[in-house]
Amino acid sequence: MIEIKHLRTLSVLRDTGSLTATATTLCLTQSALSHQLKDLEQRLGGQLFLRKTRPVKFTAEGEILLRLADELIPRIAKAEHELSSLKEDSHGRLHMAIECHSCFQWLMPALKEYQIHWPSVTLDFSSGFGFEPLPALSAGELDLVITSDIQPRSEIHFEPLFDFEMRLVVSPQSPLADKPFISPQDLADQTMLSYPVQKGRLDVVKHFLQPADIEPNHWKQADNTLMLVQMVSAGLGVAALPNWAIYDFARQGLVVSKPLGDGLWRRLFAAIRASERDRHYLQAFFATAKQQCQTHLEGVKAA
């Protein structure tokens, strides 16, 4: 009986205060507007407003419909905007950098699942190790950065993905394998193995070694997690890695995993431009990544 066009018409009539201005605003002839209003009044069996008043005065029936218009029209406009945004987002771009070598272990399955539902979003990668990715994100060169290193910026939103523990992996033959936990001093005479990243950007340095003013005896680098684990297993050094990255290797006895102090827990984030945080394809990526990590990674916690 009551249609959306009726509610919009009454709302405009209240705002303009006259039938002539309402017809102009709605791009209707005065005859068509009068016919629409009289038709509605006949359906409802009563007047909606008093004619020949300026501004227009509404009856009790008219006030009821105006309250309905105030409730529904904004909700309809919001839904229309979301539908429009969803259509636009389906062809979005997700050009990302990953400041975490180990992240590829869960990121690739997550992206495979994501592409099933968002096949038109363009995916691309840049290394997060040869340049500063957050300035590139702010400049629009990147769309998302996977990082555990928050650098507060008003234009960047950091979406928490999950919490994880950094642990030290050592050879089963290492004297450190018998210790209940690792102190910074335990690493002073060790060869520290790491990804090819500046030392100052490593969690084990920033949050474990530097506060204790400890520097390992030597540093060596390896390109990927498997190579690091093999070098540790062979007794060539020790490495600090996320718990999920070394769980299977430790379970097989290839390495021994030890907590760093009382436990060095870190939080992984997806950094995006704050102006785009409500985009549907980005929210869908967050949801997919969180679900995949909670399902498939050992020892992580919801952020």
N, C-alpha and C positions, 0 to 999 in steps of 0.2 A: 504493500500500500504506500509506504513512504520510501522514496528513492533518494539517492545521494544528491541528485541535482536539486531536489526540493530543499534539502538542508543547506546546500551551498547558496541557493537563492535567498532563503530567509536570513542567512548570516550576512550576505552582502547588503540586503535591504536594511538590516539593523545598522551596518557600518555606514551606509550612504545616507540613510534617513529618508529616501524618496524613491518612488517607482521609476521615475525618469532616469536618475543616476544609476539605479540598479540595472535597468535595461542596457544602458550604455556600457557598464562594467562587464556585464555578461555577454555582450555582443548579441543582444536580442532586440527584436522590435517590441514596442510597448504592448502591442496586441498579443504577441506570443507570450510575453511575461504575464500579462493579465490572465490569459487562458490557462497557463500553467498553475498559477496561484488559485484560480477559481476551481480548477479540476481537483486540486489537492483538498481545498475546503469542502468540496462536495463529497469526496471520499471519507473525510474525517467527520463530516456532519456538523461543522461549526466554523466560525470566523477565526482567522489567525491574527489579524491586525485590523485596526480601525482605519478606514479610508478617510481621506481629506484631513489627516492630521500631519503636522510637520514639526519635529521629525515624527516618523511613523511610530504609533504606539501599539504594542502587541497585546493580544488577549492572553488569558491563562493558557489556552491551547498553544498559542504561538510561543510563549515562554518555555513550555515543555519541549517543543521541537528545537528551540534555540539551545537549550541545555544539551540536548542530544547532539546537535551540530557541533557544539564546543568540545564534546567528548570524542566524536567520531572523526571529524574532518582532520584534526592533527594526526590521529593514528593512521588514517588513510594516506595522508601526505608522507608520513614517515615510511610506511610500507612501500609506497611508490618510489621514494628515494632509495630505499634498500634494494628494491628490484632493479632499479636503474644502475645502481652501483655494482650489483652482482653481475649484471651483464657486462659492464665495463671491466670488472675485475677478472672475468673469465679469460681475458687476453692480456693479463698483467705480465710483468717481468720480475724474475727473481735471480738477480745476479749477486752471488754471495762470495764471501771470503771466510775461510775457516782458520782460526788461530789455534788449532788443536789437531795435530796429526792423528791422534787416536780417534777423533770424532768420525772419521770416515767409516769406522767399524759399524756405527749405528746410523750414520747419516744416509748412506747409500740405500739400505732397506727402507728407511723412512721416506726418502724421495721417490723410490719406486712405488710405494703405497700412495703417496701424495699425487703422483702423476695419473693414477687410475681415475681419480676424482677431478683433477684439474689439468687435463691434457693440453689445454691451450696456453698455459702459463709457460713462458720461456725461461729455461734454467741455464745458468752459466756459472763458472767458478773462476776465481782468481786466488792465487796464493796469498795467505795472510801473513807471510813471513818475510817477504822482500820489501814491504812498504807498510806505512801506517794505514790500516784499513778504516778507522773511524773518521778521519778527515775525508777519505774518499767516499764514505757513506754520506756524510753531511753534504758533500758536493754533488751527490747524485750519480757518482760513478759506480757505486755499489748500492744494492737494495737491502742486504742483510749480512751481518757478521756474526759468526759463532765464536764466542769468547768467554773467558772467565775473568777478564780484566776490565772492570768498570772504570770508565773515565767520565764522570758526570758532565753532561752537556745538555743544555735545555732543549736542543733540537733533536736529541736522540732518546728513544725509548728502549730500555733494556727489559726484555721479556724473560723471566726466569723459566728455565727448562727443567733442570733437576739438580740435586746435590750429589756430589761424589767425593770419595776419599782418595787423596794422593798417598801412595804407599811406596816404600823402598823395596825394590826387588834385588836379591843377591843370589849368588851361586849357593847351592846346597852345601858346598865345601867351605864356604866363607865363615870365619869366626862370628860374623854378624848374624848368621843364621840361627844361632843359639840365644840371641838376645830377645827379651820379651818386647822391646820397642827400641827405636833408634833415636839417639840424641844428636844434636848438631855436631858435638865434639867427635862422635863416632865416624864422621865423614871427613875429618881433617886429613887423614892419611890415605884416603881412597881416591881411585880414579872414577870420576863422575861421568856417566854416559848420558847424552841428551840428544834431542832432535836438533837440527841445524837452526837454532833460534838464538838471538842475543841472550846471554845469561841473565841479564836484568829483567827479562820478560818471563822467566821461568818461575812457576809457583813455588818450587822447592827453594829457590834462591830468595825470592821476595818475602816469603812468609815463614821460612824455616832457618835458612843459613844466615842471611843478612842480619836479622835481629840479634843473632848470637855472635855476629862478627866472625864467622867461620868461612874459610875458603878451602875447598877440596884440593888435594895434592896435584891432581891432573884433571883435565877435561878432554873428552873425546866425543865426537858426534856421529850419529847414524841417521839414515834417511827415513826409516820407518820402524814401526813397533816390533815387527818380527826380527829385524836385524838387531835391535837393541836387546831383545830377550835372548837371542842366540849368543851375543857377546857377553851378557851377564852370565848365562849358563856355562860359558867357557871360562869364566873367571877373569874376564878382561876388565871388569869394572862393575859398578852398581848403577842403578837408574831409578828415578822417581817417576812413577807412571800412575794413571788413574786405575782405581780398583777394577773397573769393568774390563780394561784392556789386558790385564794380566791374570784374570781369574782362571781361565782355562789352562794357561801355562803353569801356574802354581799348582793347580789340581793334578796335573800330569807329573809333577815333581821336577820339572825342568828348572824352576827357580823357586826361591822362598820369598814370600811377601811379608813385610814387617811394617807396623804403623810408625809414622813419623811423630815422635813425641806422644802426646795424648791423642793424636789423630789430627791429621791435616785435611780438613774438609773444605771443599770449594764448591761454588755454585756456577753452573754453566748458563749462559744467557744467549738469547738471539737479539742482537741490536738492530733496530730499524729506525727510520726517520719518524719522529713523534707525529708528524702531520699525516702519516700513513698507517698509524696503528690500528685503525678501524677497518682497513681494507679486508674484504672477506678472504681473499686468497692468502693473505699473511696470517690471519687468524686460523685459517685451516691448516697452514703449515705448522703453527705452534701446536695445535691440537694433535696433529699426526705425529710430530716429533716426540711430544710428551708421552703419548700412548705407546709408541714403538719402544721408547727407552724403558718405560716402566715394565713392559712385557718381556723385553729381550736382554736387558743389561743386569748383571748381578751386582748387588751391593749399592745401588743408587737409591736415593730418596726423592720423593716429590718435593719440589721447591715450595 
